Amino acid sequence: MKLIELAGYNTLNGGYAKDGELISDFLVTAEKIIMPDAESLEFSLEIRRGEKAYPIRVTLSEITGRKFLRKIPVILFDESRFYKEFHKAVLATCFGEQDTSYQVNVLGLQEVNGHLVYVFSNGCIEAEGFSPRVYSKIGYAYIPKEAVVGVKDQTEAVENSVARLFEVFDCSPKVFYPLFLLNIAAISNAYFRKLGERELMKFTVWLDGNSGSGKTELAKAVGTFIFADERLNPNFVSATARSKYAMERFAGSSGGVFILDDIKNEKVRDRKQRVAGIVDDVLRSTYQGMLTDGSGRLIDGCSLITGEYMDTEESQNARLFYLKVDNFLKETRNSKALRVLQKNPLLLTTVCCSFIQWFLGRTGESSFPELLIQKIETMRNQAKEYQGINNAERLNENINMLRMSQELAAMFFQDIGMSEEFVRNFNTCAEDSIKALGESTYVLLGGESMALSKVAENVLQKCRLRKVQFVEKDWNEYDFCRYRQEEFMIHEGDDFVYIEDMERSLQLCTDGGHDQYVSYPYLIGTEKRVLSLFAEEIENMQQIGAISPVMAERLTKNLPQKLKKAQIIFKKYRADSALGRTAVKYPICSFEPFKLAPRNGVGKSAEVGLVGRVGYESVIQMNTTHSCMKVLEVRLQQGHFRYSIPSILNICYDNTDEAEAYKVRRAFMVGKALYRE
């Protein structure tokens, strides 16, 4: 701070004096405070009286008003002369760089006095280290000075911090790495906005897990590198807080990760709606980089939500990454790793602050912006992992954000001198964690269901479809059924058989009553054939690039279970399985030529027709109420199906009779239902 010298006065004996006459018993040192956002300035004064010092902050108008000293225990021997001379002296004082500070309205990356700095509540980080000269008026983003390594000691100290941190992270990289990359994205995204990428490096991680799994402790230890105050209290907002307070804190979260903690699926409607509203605002505002209240306030940061996952709007579901940490603390190595981080709260902060110093240094290089733009374009031009589903573009773009964070971190590690082996291990673990995070998010958001719906549409568009005819049998006293049962069986050449009214097909020829069943149409095929059709179509879609190889592999694995969970096929109730059985026995009819034996053993046999041979195989029933069945509706309306009842002279049942086939079909209907959570 600079001593304020009054014109013609000396500063002997600890006060201002002229011609040996004191007009005050104190001296004043001052620092000019420039507020670029407000286009105004203030002064930080320190009133020194003997060994005591009284700091105050005043505006220029308060200095002019001559009242700013009234609450300070000092003596003015000539009040009028002092205020008049002090006002002139302040205006005439030339404040140098060391005597000037800057107060900005927001946090994070800011251009102040012509160069980029990273601003916190208590100072800023420059490429050279920590400086108190630039700070934010937002008071809950504290960075300890000791976490910012000076330039002289930077290399060795930073290498040691990075090595120690990742020794901990490598105990569980699929959990720790995404949270670290979240911090890197939060630090760098304001710079990408300057490059024209308004929505890049802005995403949310949802940390889900059961009670006691360690979600909140993980968020406190790794979720953000910024502290709420100088006592190193964690910087987060509880989900139980008022919405207005949460949004105010969120609005001031630029430069770091905003943590919304302990989401619960509230049972009370008002609470549930309030929590859902906060979650929606966080997801939308983070992704758009602007608060959704219409204020136009920018948010150059990322978000971390902890607690029970709750369904979001469809437009929101690709704006997050889903990270499940159930049983995290049950593994000894994880609990030990978390304790190390809790005992060393500055470890992550030191590494992130060093990254900021490195990043600010690189932004001063003319080639750096072009390098980043090229990396972005390269990522976007690569084959996309998630295709052919709703919100695929958003999910793929989020994956690119994670990979850009990985790229930046790897560049940082290389530049500070970390070994090639370290960088290689970091990239391997980061790739694995990004892949796991993307896949878990894809599954959570119904990606498999969406992809399978598209597969089902293609299967139904191409399949050999037969629509049954209700052909009555010849009436006589020995007929068991009203309709010819072979028509409703699956024939050898069918992919699917469409039965418009299964209940009607099971009516007896008598006048007696019959069972009541659901009235929707039935679409059935043999288990072997249906699964084969889906597997072939998945392979075909992979070949043409409609889905990625990774997704094709995921869809093919445990395909029946995935089809049930997507409610594309029905299941049979079963007490010992949540999903139930996929397939149930049903009559299958194959046809062979029927040859009449020569009469009296003379002459050759002659073909006189076909014979249907019936067996019982496992079949799958499609859900005709599913949205993918619109393709089926169009085919039926346009007549793109076939009738194919052969001219049957005789029906041969395998060790049974027509009544048995009827009973099997009837049993097939009973107990059918879609899987529900």
C-alpha positions in Angstrom: 0.0 0.0 0.0 1.1 3.5 -0.7 1.5 6.3 1.9 -0.8 9.2 1.1 1.2 12.4 1.3 -0.6 15.7 1.8 0.9 18.6 -0.2 3.1 20.8 2.1 2.8 18.5 5.1 5.3 16.2 6.6 4.7 12.9 8.3 6.8 13.3 11.4 5.8 11.8 14.8 3.2 9.5 13.2 0.8 12.2 12.0 0.4 14.8 9.3 2.0 18.2 10.4 2.7 21.6 8.8 5.0 24.2 10.3 5.3 22.0 13.4 1.6 21.8 13.9 -0.2 18.4 13.8 -3.6 18.1 12.2 -3.9 14.4 12.8 -2.4 11.7 15.1 -2.4 9.1 12.3 -1.1 8.4 8.8 -3.0 6.8 5.9 -1.7 4.3 3.4 -4.0 3.4 0.5 -4.5 1.0 -2.3 -6.6 1.8 -5.4 -9.3 -0.8 -6.2 -10.4 -0.8 -9.8 -13.7 -2.6 -10.6 -13.7 -3.2 -14.4 -17.2 -4.6 -14.4 -18.6 -1.6 -12.7 -16.4 1.0 -14.4 -15.7 2.6 -11.1 -13.0 2.5 -8.4 -12.7 2.4 -4.6 -9.8 2.7 -2.1 -8.6 0.3 0.5 -7.3 2.5 3.4 -5.2 1.6 6.4 -5.4 4.1 9.2 -2.1 3.8 11.2 -2.1 5.2 14.7 1.0 4.2 16.6 1.3 0.4 16.4 -2.4 -0.1 15.5 -3.8 -0.2 12.1 -7.5 0.2 11.1 -8.4 -1.1 7.6 -11.4 0.5 5.9 -12.8 0.5 2.3 -14.2 3.7 0.9 -15.5 5.0 -2.4 -14.4 8.3 -3.9 -17.7 9.9 -3.0 -17.3 8.8 0.6 -13.9 10.5 0.7 -15.5 13.7 -0.7 -18.2 13.4 1.9 -15.7 13.7 4.8 -17.3 11.1 7.1 -15.3 8.0 6.5 -13.2 8.4 9.7 -16.0 9.0 12.2 -16.0 5.4 13.4 -12.2 5.1 13.7 -10.7 5.9 17.1 -8.3 8.7 15.9 -7.9 12.4 16.5 -8.2 15.2 14.0 -6.9 18.5 15.3 -8.1 20.3 12.3 -10.9 18.3 10.6 -11.7 20.7 7.8 -8.1 21.1 6.7 -7.4 17.4 6.8 -10.4 16.3 4.7 -9.8 19.0 2.2 -6.1 18.2 1.8 -6.7 14.4 1.9 -9.2 14.6 -0.9 -6.8 16.5 -3.1 -3.9 14.2 -2.2 -5.8 11.0 -3.1 -6.7 12.4 -6.5 -3.1 13.5 -7.1 -1.5 10.3 -6.0 -0.1 8.1 -8.7 -0.8 4.5 -7.8 1.6 2.0 -9.3 0.8 -1.6 -10.2 1.9 -2.8 -6.7 -0.5 -0.3 -5.1 -3.5 -1.2 -7.3 -5.9 -4.1 -7.0 -8.8 -5.2 -9.1 -12.2 -6.5 -8.0 -14.3 -8.4 -10.5 -17.9 -9.6 -10.1 -17.3 -13.3 -11.1 -14.9 -16.1 -10.5 -12.6 -18.1 -12.8 -10.8 -17.1 -16.0 -10.8 -13.3 -16.5 -8.9 -10.8 -18.6 -7.7 -8.1 -16.2 -5.4 -5.2 -17.1 -4.6 -6.8 -20.5 -3.7 -10.4 -19.4 -5.5 -13.6 -18.3 -5.7 -14.5 -14.6 -7.8 -17.0 -12.7 -9.8 -15.3 -10.0 -10.9 -16.5 -6.6 -12.4 -14.7 -3.5 -9.1 -14.1 -1.9 -6.8 -13.4 -4.9 -5.9 -14.8 -8.3 -3.5 -17.3 -9.9 -1.2 -15.9 -12.6 1.3 -17.9 -14.6 3.9 -16.8 -12.1 2.0 -17.8 -9.0 -0.5 -16.4 -6.5 -1.4 -12.7 -6.4 -3.8 -10.9 -4.0 -4.1 -8.0 -6.5 -7.1 -9.4 -8.4 -10.0 -11.0 -6.5 -13.7 -11.5 -6.8 -16.5 -9.9 -4.7 -18.0 -13.4 -4.5 -16.9 -14.6 -1.1 -17.2 -18.4 -1.1 -14.4 -19.5 -3.5 -11.2 -19.7 -1.4 -7.8 -20.9 -2.6 -5.0 -21.2 0.0 -1.8 -19.4 -1.1 0.3 -22.4 -0.1 -1.5 -24.5 -2.8 0.0 -22.2 -5.5 3.6 -23.2 -6.2 5.9 -20.4 -7.1 7.7 -20.4 -10.4 11.2 -21.1 -8.9 10.1 -24.3 -7.0 7.4 -25.3 -9.5 8.8 -28.2 -11.4 9.9 -30.6 -8.6 7.0 -29.7 -6.3 4.4 -30.1 -8.9 5.8 -33.4 -10.1 5.7 -34.7 -6.5 2.1 -33.5 -6.0 0.9 -35.1 -9.3 2.6 -38.4 -8.5 1.1 -38.5 -5.0 -2.4 -37.7 -6.2 -2.5 -40.3 -8.9 -1.0 -42.9 -6.7 -4.3 -42.5 -4.8 -6.4 -42.2 -7.9 -5.1 -45.3 -9.5 -6.7 -47.4 -6.7 -10.0 -46.8 -8.4 -9.5 -44.9 -11.7 -13.1 -45.4 -12.9 -14.4 -43.3 -10.0 -11.5 -40.9 -9.4 -10.5 -40.1 -13.0 -14.0 -38.7 -14.2 -14.1 -36.4 -11.1 -10.6 -35.2 -11.9 -11.4 -34.6 -15.5 -14.6 -32.7 -14.4 -12.3 -30.2 -12.6 -10.1 -29.9 -15.6 -13.1 -29.1 -17.8 -14.4 -26.6 -15.3 -11.0 -24.8 -15.2 -10.7 -24.6 -19.0 -14.2 -24.1 -20.4 -14.2 -20.3 -20.2 -11.2 -20.3 -22.6 -13.0 -22.5 -25.1 -15.9 -20.0 -25.0 -13.3 -17.3 -26.1 -12.5 -19.7 -29.0 -16.1 -19.7 -30.1 -17.1 -23.0 -28.4 -19.8 -21.8 -26.2 -21.0 -25.2 -24.9 -17.8 -27.2 -24.9 -16.3 -28.4 -21.6 -19.6 -27.9 -19.8 -21.2 -31.1 -18.4 -22.6 -32.6 -15.3 -21.6 -35.8 -13.5 -24.3 -37.5 -11.4 -22.7 -39.5 -8.5 -25.3 -42.1 -7.6 -25.1 -44.7 -4.9 -26.9 -46.2 -1.9 -26.7 -44.7 1.5 -23.3 -44.9 3.0 -21.5 -45.6 -0.3 -19.3 -42.5 0.1 -21.0 -40.2 -2.5 -20.7 -37.0 -0.4 -17.3 -37.7 0.9 -16.1 -38.3 -2.6 -17.6 -35.0 -3.7 -15.9 -33.2 -0.9 -12.5 -34.8 -1.5 -12.4 -34.8 -5.3 -15.5 -33.0 -6.6 -14.0 -29.6 -6.6 -10.5 -28.0 -5.9 -12.0 -24.8 -4.5 -12.9 -24.4 -0.8 -15.8 -22.4 0.7 -13.6 -20.5 3.2 -10.1 -20.2 4.7 -10.9 -23.1 7.1 -11.0 -25.4 4.0 -14.7 -26.2 4.4 -16.1 -28.0 1.4 -17.8 -25.9 -1.2 -21.2 -27.4 -2.0 -25.0 -26.7 -1.7 -27.4 -29.1 -0.1 -30.4 -30.2 -2.1 -32.5 -29.2 0.9 -31.6 -25.6 0.5 -34.0 -23.0 -0.8 -34.1 -22.9 -4.6 -33.2 -19.2 -4.7 -30.2 -19.7 -2.6 -29.1 -22.7 -4.6 -29.4 -20.8 -7.9 -27.5 -17.8 -6.4 -24.6 -20.0 -5.4 -24.8 -21.7 -8.8 -24.6 -18.3 -10.6 -21.3 -17.7 -8.8 -19.8 -21.1 -9.6 -17.8 -20.1 -12.6 -14.2 -21.4 -12.6 -15.0 -24.6 -10.7 -17.5 -27.3 -10.1 -20.8 -26.6 -8.5 -21.8 -29.4 -6.2 -25.5 -30.1 -5.5 -25.4 -32.6 -2.7 -27.7 -35.4 -1.4 -30.6 -35.6 -3.9 -33.3 -37.9 -2.7 -36.5 -39.2 -4.3 -38.8 -37.2 -2.1 -42.2 -38.7 -1.5 -43.9 -35.4 -0.7 -45.1 -33.9 -3.9 -44.0 -30.3 -3.2 -40.5 -31.4 -2.1 -40.2 -33.7 -5.1 -41.2 -30.9 -7.5 -38.8 -28.5 -5.9 -35.8 -30.9 -6.0 -36.7 -31.8 -9.6 -36.8 -28.1 -10.5 -33.3 -27.5 -9.0 -31.9 -30.5 -10.8 -33.4 -29.4 -14.1 -32.0 -25.9 -13.7 -28.5 -27.3 -12.9 -28.5 -29.7 -15.9 -29.8 -27.1 -18.3 -27.8 -24.2 -17.1 -24.5 -26.1 -17.0 -25.0 -27.4 -20.5 -26.0 -24.0 -22.0 -23.4 -22.1 -20.0 -26.0 -19.6 -18.9 -28.4 -19.5 -15.9 -31.9 -20.3 -17.0 -33.6 -17.5 -15.1 -33.3 -15.1 -18.1 -30.7 -12.9 -16.3 -28.1 -13.7 -19.0 -25.5 -14.6 -16.4 -22.8 -16.8 -17.8 -21.6 -19.9 -16.0 -18.2 -21.1 -17.0 -18.1 -24.2 -14.9 -19.3 -27.7 -14.5 -21.6 -29.5 -12.0 -21.6 -32.5 -9.8 -24.8 -33.9 -8.4 -24.8 -36.5 -5.6 -27.6 -38.7 -4.4 -30.3 -40.9 -5.7 -30.7 -40.7 -9.4 -34.1 -39.3 -10.5 -35.5 -39.4 -14.0 -35.1 -36.2 -15.9 -36.8 -34.7 -18.9 -35.9 -36.4 -22.2 -34.2 -33.2 -23.4 -32.0 -33.3 -20.3 -31.0 -37.0 -20.3 -27.8 -36.6 -22.5 -26.6 -33.5 -20.5 -25.1 -35.7 -17.8 -22.7 -38.5 -17.1 -23.9 -41.3 -14.8 -21.3 -42.5 -12.3 -22.6 -45.2 -9.9 -20.5 -45.8 -6.7 -22.5 -48.4 -4.8 -20.3 -50.3 -2.4 -17.4 -47.9 -3.0 -16.4 -47.8 0.6 -16.8 -51.5 1.1 -13.5 -52.1 -0.7 -10.6 -51.5 1.6 -8.4 -49.9 -1.0 -11.1 -47.3 -1.8 -11.7 -46.3 1.8 -7.9 -46.0 2.4 -7.6 -43.8 -0.7 -10.4 -41.6 0.4 -8.8 -41.2 3.9 -5.6 -40.1 2.2 -7.4 -37.4 0.3 -9.3 -36.3 3.4 -6.1 -36.0 5.4 -4.4 -34.1 2.5 -7.1 -31.7 1.3 -4.6 -29.5 -0.6 -3.3 -32.3 -2.7 -6.0 -32.0 -5.5 -6.0 -28.2 -5.1 -2.3 -28.0 -5.6 -2.4 -30.1 -8.8 -5.3 -28.1 -10.2 -3.7 -24.7 -9.3 -0.5 -25.9 -11.0 -2.6 -26.9 -14.0 -4.1 -23.3 -14.0 -0.6 -21.8 -14.0 0.5 -24.1 -16.9 -2.8 -23.3 -18.8 -2.4 -19.6 -18.4 1.2 -19.9 -19.7 0.1 -21.9 -22.7 -2.7 -19.4 -23.6 0.0 -16.8 -24.1 1.4 -18.9 -27.0 0.1 -17.8 -30.4 -0.2 -21.5 -31.6 -2.2 -22.7 -28.6 -5.7 -21.7 -29.8 -5.1 -23.3 -33.2 -3.8 -26.5 -31.5 -7.0 -26.8 -29.4 -9.3 -26.2 -32.4 -7.5 -28.9 -34.4 -7.9 -31.4 -31.5 -11.6 -30.6 -31.3 -12.1 -31.1 -35.0 -10.2 -34.3 -35.0 -12.4 -35.7 -32.2 -15.6 -34.7 -33.9 -14.5 -36.3 -37.2 -13.8 -39.6 -35.6 -16.3 -42.4 -35.7 -19.0 -41.8 -33.1 -19.6 -44.4 -30.5 -23.3 -43.7 -30.0 -25.5 -43.5 -33.1 -29.0 -44.1 -34.3 -30.5 -43.1 -30.9 -32.2 -40.0 -29.5 -29.7 -37.4 -28.1 -26.8 -39.3 -29.6 -25.1 -36.1 -30.7 -25.2 -34.7 -27.2 -23.8 -37.8 -25.6 -21.0 -38.0 -28.2 -20.2 -34.3 -27.6 -20.0 -34.9 -23.9 -17.6 -37.8 -24.6 -15.5 -35.3 -26.6 -15.4 -33.0 -23.6 -14.0 -35.7 -21.4 -11.4 -36.6 -24.0 -10.4 -32.9 -24.4 -10.0 -32.7 -20.6 -7.8 -35.8 -20.9 -5.8 -34.3 -23.7 -5.2 -31.1 -21.7 -4.2 -33.0 -18.6 -1.8 -35.2 -20.6 -0.2 -32.1 -22.2 0.3 -30.6 -18.7 1.9 -33.8 -17.4 4.3 -34.0 -20.3 5.3 -30.3 -20.0 6.1 -30.5 -16.3 8.3 -33.5 -16.9 6.3 -36.5 -15.8 7.7 -39.8 -17.1 6.4 -41.4 -20.3 5.3 -44.3 -18.3 3.2 -42.1 -16.1 1.6 -40.3 -19.0 0.9 -43.6 -20.8 -0.7 -45.1 -17.6 -2.8 -41.9 -17.2 -4.1 -42.0 -20.8 -5.0 -45.7 -20.5 -6.8 -45.3 -17.2 -8.6 -42.1 -18.5 -9.7 -43.9 -21.6 -11.1 -46.8 -19.6 -12.9 -44.5 -17.2 -14.4 -42.5 -20.1 -15.6 -45.6 -21.8 -17.1 -47.0 -18.6 -18.8 -43.6 -17.9 -20.2 -43.4 -21.4 -21.6 -46.9 -21.4 -23.2 -46.6 -18.0 -24.8 -43.3 -19.1 -26.0 -44.9 -22.3 -27.6 -47.7 -20.5 -29.2 -45.5 -17.9 -30.7 -43.1 -20.5 -32.3 -46.0 -22.4 -29.7 -46.1 -25.1 -29.9 -49.8 -25.4 -33.7 -49.6 -25.6 -33.5 -47.0 -28.2 -31.0 -48.9 -30.3 -33.0 -52.1 -29.9 -36.2 -50.3 -31.0 -34.4 -49.3 -34.2 -33.2 -52.9 -34.7 -36.7 -54.2 -34.1 -38.1 -51.8 -36.7 -35.6 -53.0 -39.3 -36.4 -56.6 -38.4 -40.1 -56.1 -38.8 -39.6 -54.3 -42.0 -37.7 -57.1 -43.6 -39.1 -60.3 -42.0 -41.3 -63.0 -43.6 -44.6 -62.1 -42.0 -47.7 -64.3 -42.2 -51.1 -63.1 -41.1 -53.4 -65.9 -40.1 -56.8 -66.6 -41.7 -59.7 -67.7 -39.6 -60.6 -70.8 -41.7 -63.4 -72.8 -40.1 -63.2 -76.5 -40.0 -65.9 -78.8 -41.5 -68.5 -79.1 -38.8 -69.2 -82.6 -37.4 -69.7 -84.1 -34.0 -66.0 -85.0 -33.7 -64.5 -81.6 -34.4 -62.7 -80.2 -31.3 -62.2 -76.6 -32.4 -64.1 -74.2 -34.6 -61.0 -73.1 -36.6 -58.2 -75.2 -38.2 -55.5 -75.2 -35.6 -52.6 -75.6 -38.1 -53.4 -72.0 -39.3 -52.4 -70.6 -35.9 -49.3 -72.6 -35.5 -45.9 -71.3 -36.6 -45.0 -72.7 -40.0 -41.6 -73.7 -41.2 -41.2 -70.7 -43.5 -42.4 -68.1 -41.1 -40.3 -65.5 -39.3 -43.3 -64.2 -37.5 -47.0 -65.1 -37.3 -49.5 -62.4 -36.7 -52.7 -63.4 -34.9 -55.2 -60.6 -34.8 -57.4 -62.1 -32.2 -55.9 -65.0 -30.2 -59.0 -65.3 -28.0 -61.2 -65.9 -31.0 -58.8 -68.5 -32.4 -59.3 -70.5 -29.2 -63.0 -70.7 -29.3 -64.5 -74.2 -29.1 -67.1 -75.4 -31.6 -69.6 -75.9 -28.8 -71.8 -73.2 -27.4 -70.1 -73.3 -24.1 -68.2 -70.3 -22.6 -64.5 -69.6 -23.0 -61.7 -67.9 -21.1 -61.3 -64.1 -21.2 -58.0 -62.9 -22.5 -56.3 -59.7 -23.5 -57.5 -58.4 -26.8 -54.3 -57.1 -28.4 -52.9 -58.9 -31.4 -50.2 -61.5 -31.0 -46.9 -61.5 -33.0 -44.9 -64.7 -32.4 -41.8 -66.5 -33.8 -39.6 -69.3 -32.6 -37.0 -68.2 -30.1 -34.1 -69.4 -32.2 -35.3 -67.6 -35.3 -36.3 -64.3 -33.6 -32.9 -64.0 -31.7 -31.1 -64.9 -35.0 -33.0 -62.1 -36.8 -32.1 -59.5 -34.2 -28.4 -60.6 -34.1 -28.2 -60.5 -37.9 -29.7 -57.0 -37.9 -27.4 -55.7 -35.2 -24.4 -57.0 -37.2 -25.8 -55.3 -40.4 -26.4 -52.0 -38.6 -22.8 -52.1 -37.3 -21.5 -52.8 -40.8 -23.3 -49.7 -42.3 -22.2 -47.5 -39.3 -25.7 -47.1 -37.8 -24.4 -48.3 -34.4 -20.8 -48.6 -33.2 -19.0 -51.9 -32.7 -19.0 -51.2 -28.9 -22.8 -50.8 -28.9 -23.2 -53.9 -31.2 -21.3 -55.9 -28.7 -23.3 -54.6 -25.8 -26.6 -55.3 -27.5 -25.7 -58.8 -28.6 -24.6 -59.8 -25.1 -27.6 -61.1 -23.1 -29.9 -60.1 -26.0 -33.1 -61.8 -24.6 -32.8 -59.9 -21.3 -32.3 -56.6 -23.0 -35.3 -57.2 -25.3 -37.4 -57.9 -22.2 -36.2 -54.9 -20.3 -36.8 -52.7 -23.3 -40.4 -54.2 -23.4 -40.0 -55.2 -27.0 -40.9 -58.7 -26.2 -43.2 -60.3 -23.6 -42.1 -62.4 -20.7 -43.7 -65.2 -18.8 -44.2 -64.7 -15.1 -41.7 -66.5 -12.9 -41.2 -66.2 -9.2 -37.5 -66.7 -9.1 -36.6 -64.2 -11.8 -37.2 -60.5 -12.0 -37.4 -60.6 -15.8 -39.1 -64.0 -16.1 -38.7 -66.5 -18.9 -38.3 -65.2 -22.4 -39.8 -68.0 -24.4 -42.7 -70.5 -23.8 -43.6 -73.7 -25.7 -45.9 -73.4 -28.7 -46.9 -75.7 -31.6 -44.6 -75.5 -34.6 -45.8 -77.1 -37.9 -43.6 -78.3 -40.7 -44.8 -79.8 -44.0 -43.6 -82.7 -45.9 -44.7 -84.3 -49.1 -47.3 -87.0 -48.6 -46.9 -90.0 -50.9 -49.5 -92.6 -51.5 -48.2 -96.2 -51.3 -48.5 -98.3 -54.5 -51.7 -100.4 -54.6 -51.0 -104.1 -54.2 -47.2 -103.2 -54.3 -47.4 -102.5 -57.9 -46.2 -99.3 -59.5 -44.5 -96.1 -58.1 -45.7 -94.0 -55.2 -47.4 -90.8 -56.2 -47.4 -87.4 -54.4 -50.9 -86.5 -53.4 -50.4 -83.6 -51.0 -48.6 -82.4 -47.9 -48.6 -83.6 -44.4 -48.1 -81.2 -41.4 -46.0 -82.6 -38.6 -46.3 -80.8 -35.3 -43.7 -80.3 -32.6 -43.5 -78.0 -29.6 -40.7 -75.4 -29.4 -39.9 -72.3 -27.4 -41.3 -69.2 -29.0 -41.0 -65.5 -28.4 -44.0 -63.1 -28.3 -43.4 -59.5 -29.5 -45.0 -56.6 -27.8 -47.5 -55.3 -30.4 -48.1 -52.1 -28.3 -44.5 -51.0 -28.5 -43.7 -47.9 -30.6 -41.4 -49.9 -32.9 -44.5 -51.8 -34.1 -45.6 -48.8 -36.3 -43.7 -50.5 -39.1 -45.8 -53.6 -38.6 -49.0 -51.5 -38.8 -47.9 -50.0 -42.1 -47.1 -53.4 -43.6 -50.5 -54.8 -42.6 -52.3 -51.8 -44.0 -50.5 -52.1 -47.3 -50.9 -55.8 -47.5 -47.2 -56.7 -47.3 -47.7 -60.1 -45.7 -48.7 -63.5 -46.9 -51.3 -66.2 -46.4 -49.9 -69.6 -46.9 -52.2 -72.4 -45.8 -51.0 -75.5 -47.7 -53.4 -78.0 -49.2 -53.4 -80.4 -46.3 -54.8 -83.9 -46.8 -53.7 -85.2 -43.4 -52.2 -83.8 -40.2 -49.9 -86.0 -38.2 -49.3 -85.0 -34.6 -46.2 -86.3 -32.7 -47.6 -88.8 -30.2 -50.6 -86.6 -29.5 -53.7 -85.2 -31.0 -55.3 -81.9 -32.0 -56.6 -81.4 -28.5 -53.0 -81.3 -27.2 -51.9 -78.6 -29.7 -55.0 -76.6 -28.7 -54.1 -76.9 -25.0 -50.5 -75.8 -25.5 -51.7 -72.7 -27.4 -54.2 -72.0 -24.7 -51.5 -72.3 -22.0 -49.3 -70.0 -24.0 -51.7 -67.2 -23.4 -52.2 -67.6 -19.7 -50.0 -65.4 -17.5 -48.4 -63.3 -20.1 -47.4 -59.7 -19.1 -44.9 -57.1 -19.9 -42.0 -56.6 -17.5 -42.4 -53.7 -15.2 -39.9 -52.2 -12.7 
